[in-house]
Amino acid sequence: MCGIVGFTGDHQAAPVLLAGLSKLEYRGYDSAGLAVRDGSAPTTVIKAKGRLKVLAEKTNDGTAVPGTCGIGHTRWATHGEPSENNAHPHISDDGNVVAVHNGIIENYQELKDKLIRNGYTFYSETDTEVAVKLIDYYYKKYLSTPVDAINHSMIRIRGSYALAIMFKDYPGEIYVARKDSPMVLGIENGESYIASDVPAILKYTRNIYYIGNLEMARVRKGEITFFDLNGDEIEKTPKTIDWDAEAAEKAGYEHFMMKEIHEQPRAITDTLNSVIKEEVIDLSDIGLTEEAIKGVGRIYIVACGSAYHVGMAAQYVLEDMAGIPVRVELASEFRYRSLLLEPDSLVMIVSQSGETADSLAALREAKKRGVKTLGIVNVVGSSIAREADSVFYTLAGPEISVATTKAYSTQLIAMYVLAVQFAKVRGRIDEEAYAGYIRELCSLPGKIEKIIEDKERLQWFASKQANAKDVFFVGRGIDYACCMEGSLKMKEISYIHSEAYAAGELKHGTISLIEDGTLVIGVLTQPELYEKTVSNLVECKSRGAYLMAVTTYGNYNIEDTADFVIYIPKTDPHFTVSLAVIPLQLMGYYVSVAKGLDVDKPRNLAKSVTVE
């Protein structure tokens, strides 16, 4: 969570920092701040409560803060309420150390008590101020270098952190340290950049260094030196980011979410083209051999949020196509359970950022148990990508809106590809069926475009639901998995209470919640389950529900039951979630717009959950 930027070079730092923070505001928007140095002059720290625009106004878009070296932060509150006092950067008592931080320091109270005994005072409620003063304490105690002070502190801090730190005695330099929270660094034209996510510096450089876990770096103009926990220098090779800088801009759309909904066909096409060569699926770049696929006895899909919903849909597809038992686990539960992982298991970790704290911990737990791991991630060089045995990159490009759309869709595609290839290699389907599935996968982007083209009709319907108090999504089988994602989209950006239910469970208590006018959205794409789900919708309607249905073309008798119907093109039943989820994304978006809410930055949420 939280957004960090840093810059040292020849240009003025504050405008660069503000521009970078604007690309990271999806990571936190409770407060923001800058610390800028002009040569050996004292550091200027300016902070503001609220959205980044308040800080921009306070600094006259950065022009009121001279200096060529600085750090900036946009906060998602964990320790301490949103306020100027609690906003970053934080500073030691005499101004010797200034820092910004992403993460959670679990033993901050213990460290704080130690520092108070040594004469330190505290002005905020944050764990970050503790880290700043701990670094200052060791810097003075051992009369040491910044690297020595930081590594002494790192040994004593429990929890997660990405830190960007400036020292009074080292003008023009920024030091960084990382444990379990993301951090990237870049160099271009004799200037250096720091950020907690790639989009913040994509405008300036595509040559990116990833700092490893429990590593530090010294950042000077056009020069970055990396150190291990012992303070010894280590070598790193930069990675080139292929994302177009314009991909992180709105490109004329009112919101990033709508732009990213429209980008789904291209993102899916790019992801398919990365693994389908001459009409055959090729997983060699991923690191999955036919021998390895044949040896898989059970699959565990581990994820959080929307990625977990991808796993729920993939469970149906993998089990039906490939005949492999699949369990879907929330990463936050998986990491703390005493699971009996069989030696022939494959653990798939799904994460857009590749830095999700619980998912990363689950990956490490699986590796500790000695089972094979596969990461499905969107960010090249991210922690999950580096640590998993194999990695399947989804080519969604940068996703800025907190509510995921194109990352979710490309994760689904990755799962479909794996299911088809597993089915083929394990002898579950013949060549004809294999070729047919591949053709159908390649047809999905065009079908999604047709659904998006009809969005105005859905906008009209959604605008009438802005005052809804409860919305229920119901479906069976794969449709139920789709409903889970649709419900999350509705609640996270429109703030309307919504739930997804397996339609067959309605009579087991849930139907008591239906009142006159309650909106119930049914997803009906599975031919063998269609009539049963229609019956469940009729039960809801008889109790006063107002019905919306999402189904495939040809099921026109649904109009006898539902008050509003969205039709999607036909596809193989295994792949219908890729189409049915689009109207549900649009529904959540348009309800949020009708309510006048901030679609891209819903309250209390951040894009990448990098703390537990």
N, C-alpha and C positions, 0 to 999 in steps of 0.2 A: 504494500500500500504506500502512500506518500510518494511524492515526486522529488527527486534530487537532480540538480544540475550544477555544473562547475565549469569555469572557463579561466584560462590564463593565456595571454597572447598580447598582440599589439593593439587590438581594437578595444573600445570601451566595453567593459564586462557586463554592466547592468542590462543594457538592451538585449544582449545575447542570452543572459540568464532569464529574463522575462519571456523572450521568445521560446526558449526551451521549456519553461514552466507551462506556457500556454498549451504545449503539446502533451503535457503530463497532468493537466488538471483533472483528467478522468481518474487519476490515482489518489486524489484528495483535494478537498476544496473547503475545508473548515477555516483555514488561515494560510498565510504565505509570508515569506520573508526573504531578504537578501543580506549578504555580508560582502562588502567590496573593499579592496585595498588599492590605494594609489601610491605605488612605490613603498617606501618605509613609513609612510604616514599611518596613524592609527586606523583600525578597521572601522568602517561605517556599517552599522546594523540598522536595518529598517524593516519593521514587521507590521502586518495588518490582519485583523480578523475578517473573515468572510472570503468571498471569491477573489481570484487573482486580479480582477479589474480594480479592486480597492487598492491593492499594492501598486498597480501600474499608475493609478491616479496620484497616489501619495508620492511617487518618485518621478512624476512627469514622464512616464514611459521609460524610466531609467536614466534620462538625461540629467537629472538632479543629483546623481550619485556617481561622481567621477572615479575612475580606477580601472585597471586592466586585468585584475585578478579577483575572482569572487566565487561565491557559492550561493545557491538559492534553493528554496524548499516550498512545496505546497503540501499541506498537512491533512491527513485523515486521522482524527483524534483517537488515541488509545488510552494513554495515561494523561489525565487532565482534560478539562472541558476546552472547547474552542475559545481562545482568547489571545490577545497580544502577548501576554506574559508567557503563555504556553506555546506560542508559535515559535518556529525555528527561524533563523539560527539561534543557538544558545552559546553563551560566552562564559568563560571562567571569571572569577572574582576580580582579577586585575586586568582582564582583557588579553591574557596571554594566548588562550586557545579559544577558537570559534569553530563551531561544527554544526552540521545538519545530519539527520539520522532517519533511516527507515528501518523499522523492526520493533521488537519488544525485548527489553532487558529484564529477564525474569527475576534476578536477584538484586534489583535496583535498590530496594529498601535496606538490605544488608550493606551494600556498598555506600549508600547515602549515610548510614549511621557511622561507618568508618570515617568518611570524609568530614562529617560534622565534628567528630572527635579530634580531627586534625585541623580544625579551625575554619572549615568551609561553611559558607551560608548558601541558602537556596531561595530563589525568587519564584520558581515555577513548580507545578505539580508533575512534571514530566520525568520519565526515565532518561531522556536524552541529556538533560542537564547533569545528571549523575555521571554519564559517560564522559562528557566534556571535562568535568572537574576531576574525574579519575585520571584521565590522560594528563591533565595539568599537574596533578599530584605526583605522578611518576616521572614526568619531565623534570620537575624541580628536585625530587628526592634523589635521583641518580645523576643530575646534571647531564642529561643524556640528549641524544638526537631525537627528532620526532619519531623515527621508526622504532627506536628502543622504547620510548614512552608508550607508543601505540601497542606494541606487542606485549608489553607487561600488562596493559589494560585488557587486551584481548584474552589473555590467559585467565583473567579473573571475572570476565563478564560471561554470564550464562544467558542464553537466549539467541535472538537473531538480530543482525544489524548490517546495514550498509552505511558507512560513515564517510563524510567528506569534511576534512579538517584543515584549518589554517592556523599557523603559529606566528606570533608577533616577530620572532627572530628570523623568519624565513619568508621575506616578501617575495611575491611572484610565484610561490609554490603552494600546491594543495596536496594533501596526503589523504589517501583513501584506504579503507579496510572493509573486509566483507566476511560475513558468516551467515549463510542461508538466506540472505536477501540480495536481490539482483543489483548488479552494477556493471556498466559498460564504460569504456574509455575510448577516445578517438584522437587522431592527429591529422592535421591538414594545414599545409602552407605555413609551417612554423608556429602553429597555435594548437592548443590542447583542450579537449572537451571531456566532461564527465556527465553521466546521466544514469538514472535508474531504469531507463527503457530507451530503445533505439530511436523512436520517432523524435525525441527531444533534440537530437544532434544530427538527424538525417539531412537536414538542410545544409549542414556545414561539412560533413565527411561521411564516407561510406566505409572507411577503414577502421574497423572496430576491434578493440581488444576486450576479451572477457576476463575479468579478474576471478580467480578461483576461490574456493572456500578456504577460509583462514589464511588469506593472502593480503598483502598490503601493496600500495604503489605510491611512488613520489611523482607528482605531475608538475612539470615545468613547461615553459613555452616550447612546443614542438618536441618534447622529450618526455617519455614515460619509463620509469624504472620499477620493476616488480620485485617484491621480496616475499620470502616465506616467513613462517612464524618465528623462525630463529633469526630473522634479519638478514639472511643470505640472499643475494640477488638471484633471480630466476629469469629465464628467457621465455618470451611468448611471441607467437606469430599472429599478426592481425588477420581477421576474416573480412571479406568484402561482402557488404550487404547489397543485395540486388534490388531491394525495394526502391521504387521511384519516390523521390521526395514529395511529389504532388499527390501520391497515394495517401499521405497523411493530412491532406487538406480537404475541405468540404466540397470543392469543385462546383459551387453553385447551388448545392442542396442546402435546405434550411438546417438540417441536422446530420451529424455523422451517421446516425442509425439508418436514416433513409438512404444515404449514399451507400452504405455497406449492404443494405438489403438489395440494392440494384447491382452491386458488385458480385453477388453470389454466383451467377452463371459463369462469369470469367474465373472466379476463384476455383470453382469446381472443375472447370475445363483444365486449368493449369495443374491442379492436383492430379487429375486423371492422366494428363499427358506426361506427368513425371514418372508414371509407372506402367503405362500401356504403350508398348512399342510394337508396331506392325500388328496390331489387333491381338496382341498377347500380353498378359500381365507379367511384368518382370520385376521381381522384388530383390534382385541382386544388390542394388544400391542400398537397400534397407538392411540387408544382412540376414535375410531369412532364406535359407536354402530349402530345397525340397526335403532333404533328410531331416532338417530341424522341424519342418511342418508336420511330417509324418510321425515324429516323436512326441508331439504335444498330446497329453492325455486330458488336460483340463485347462480352461482359460479363466483367469480372474481379470476383470476390467475394473480398474480403480481410478476414481475421479471425483471431482466436486462440481456442484452447480449444474450448469448446462452440459458440461462434459459428462457428468454422471447420467444425464438423460440420453446422451449419445450411447452410452454403455447399455442403458435399458433397451433401446431399440436394437442395438447390435446383438444383444443376447438372443433375441428371437431369430435374427437372421443367421447368426453363426451356428446356433443349435440346429436349425431347420436345414440349412444348406450343407454345413460341414459335418454335422453329427458329432460335435464336440460339446461336452458339458461346459456351461458358462455360468460363472457367478459374477454379479455386479456389486461392487462394494464402494461405499463412501470412503474416501481416503482418510477422513478424520476418524472413522471407526476402524478401518482396516489396520491402521498403524498401532492401535492399542488392543487389538484382539489376539487371542492365542489361536490363530488359525492353523489348521493342520495342512500345510502346503505340501502337496505331493511333489516328489522330485521331478516328475515330467510335466509340471505345470508351466504355463506361460503367463506372466503377469503383464498386462497392458496398462500403462499409465497414460491417461489422456489429459492434456493441459494446453491451453492456447499459449500462455506465456512461457511454459516450460520452467516456471519458477514457483508455482503454487506450493505453499509451505507444506500442507498436509500431503499433497501428492508426491512431493519430493521425499518427504520422510517415509511414505509408504514404499516408494521405489527402493530406498536404502534398506528398509526392513526386508523386502523381498530378496534383495541381493545378499543380505546377511544370512537369509535362510537357504541360500544356494540355488534359487530357482532362476530361470531365464526371464529377462525383462525386455519389453518393447515400449519405447516412448512414442506417443503420437502427439507431436507438438508443432507449433507454428513459427517458433523463433529459433533460427540457426544459432548453434553454440550455447543455447540456454543450459541451465544446470541439468535438467532431466535429459536433454539431448546428449549431453556429454557423459552422463553417468549410466544411462541405460545400455544394455548389451546391443540393442538394435534401435534404430530410430526411423520413423516414418514422418517426413515433414509434410504438413499440410500447407499449401501455398496460397493462404488467404491474404497475405500482405498485412500491413499494419491495420489493426482494428482499434478504433479510438473510443467508440461508444461503449459505455459500461455494459449495456445489454448486448450480449453477443448474438450475431446473426451469421455472418459469413464464416467465422471460425467454427461455429457449431456445424454448419452445412458441410464444410470440408472435412471435419472429423467424421461425420456420417459417411461421406464418400470413402474415406480411408478404410472404415470398417467394412463397407460393402466390398471393396477391392480385396481385402483380406479374406472375407467370407467366400467369395467366388474362387480365389486362388486355393484356399484351404480345401474347398469342396473338390476342385479339380485334382489336386495333388493326392488327395486321400481317396480318390476313385468314387466320389459320391455323384458326380455328374459326368456326362460324356462330352466329347468335343463339340457337338452341335449345341448342347445346352450352354456350354462354356462360352462359345461365340455369341450366342443369343444374349446372355447376361452382359457381356462386354458391350454389345451394340446398345442395349437398353441403358446401361450406365452412361454411355456417351451421348444419349438422347436427352438426358435429364436437364442440362443447362438450357436447351431450347424450350423445354416445357416450363421451366421456372420463369423464363422471360415472358411467356404467354400469361402466366398467373399475375405477374407484376403489372403487365399492361392493363389489367382489369381492376387496378387498385382503387380507382375513383368510386366505384360502386361500394366497395368495402368501406371507404372513407365516409360515405354518406351514412351507412349503417352504424359505424363506430361512433360517429358524432352524437348519435341518439342514446349512447350508453354511458355518457360521461357522468351521469348521476347514479350509476349502479353502485350498490353497496356490496353485493356478493356476485361472483361469477363462478359457475362450476363447469369444468371440462370433463367429458365422459367418453370413453372408448374402450375397446377390447383388444387384447393382443398388442400388436405393433401400434395400433391407434392409441392405446392407453399411454404408451411411451411418448408418443407425439403430444398428447394432452398434457403431460407433465411439463414439457418445454413451453407449450402455449400458456399454461397457467403461470409459470414463472415469469414469462414476458409481461403478462398482464399485471401481476402484482408488483414487480420491481420498478416499472416505469410509470404506471398509472396510480399506484398506491391503493388500488381496489383489492379487497380481500378476494382471493380466488384459490380454488383447489382443483386438483385433478383426481378423478376416481375411476377405478375399473368399473365399467358400466354394470357388470354383474353383481357388484357389491352394493348397489344403490339400496336395495331392499334390506340390507343388513345395518340400517341405521341412518345412512346419509340422506335418504329421501325425506327425512323429517325436517331437513333444513330448507326444503323448497317452499317458497311462498308465492303469492300472486306477483307476477312480474319478474321473478328471479330469472336472470339470464343463464341458460344452460347451453353450452356449445358442445355438440356431438361431432366426433370424427369417425367417419364410416368409410374406410377404404378397403377393408378386407372382405372379399366376396363371401367367404364361409361364415363370417360373423355379422354380416350386414343386417339381416333380418332380426337377429337377437338384439342388436344395438338399437334398431328402430323401435322395437318393443320397449326398451328401457326409456327412450325419449318420449314415447307415448305415455308411459307412467308418469314422467315428470310433467308433461303437458296437462294431464288430468288433474294435477295438483297446482296448476296456475303458472307453470314455468313458461317463459318466453324462449323459443327455441331457435338457435342458429345451427346449421349443419354444414360440414365440410365433407364432400364426397366426390366420387369420380363421375365424369360424364357418362350418361346412360342410366344412372339411378334416379330418374326423374320422379318416381313415385314418392320420393322423400318430401316433395313439395306438399303432399297431402298432410304431412305431419309438422314439418318445420316452418317457422315464420319467415326465415331468411336462409337462403342456400348459396354456398360458394362451391362451384364445380372446379375440379382439377383434372388435367389430362390423365388418361390411363397410363399405367406403367406396370411393371411386374410388382406384385403385392409386397415383395421383400423391400422394395425401394420407395414405397409411398410416402414415408415420413419426409423425405427430401422435398416433396411437392406440398404435402398437407401442412407442413410447418410454415410455409410462406404466408398464407392468409392469417395465421395466428400471430406471426411477427407483425404484420401490417395492422392487425386488429389492436394489439397492444400499443403500437406506435400512434395510431390515429386517436385512440381514446385518450392517451396522454396529451397529445397536441390539443384535443378538444377541451381538456381541463386546464390548459395553459401552463403545463409543467415543463421542467427542464428535462427533455427526453434523454439527452446524452449523459447527464450527470444526476441520476436519481439520488435522493437524500440517503445518507448513511451508508452508501455503497461506494466501492472503489473497484477499478478494473481488475487489478491483479492482487489476489489475496496472498501476500507474501509473509504474513504473520499468522501464528496459530490462533 
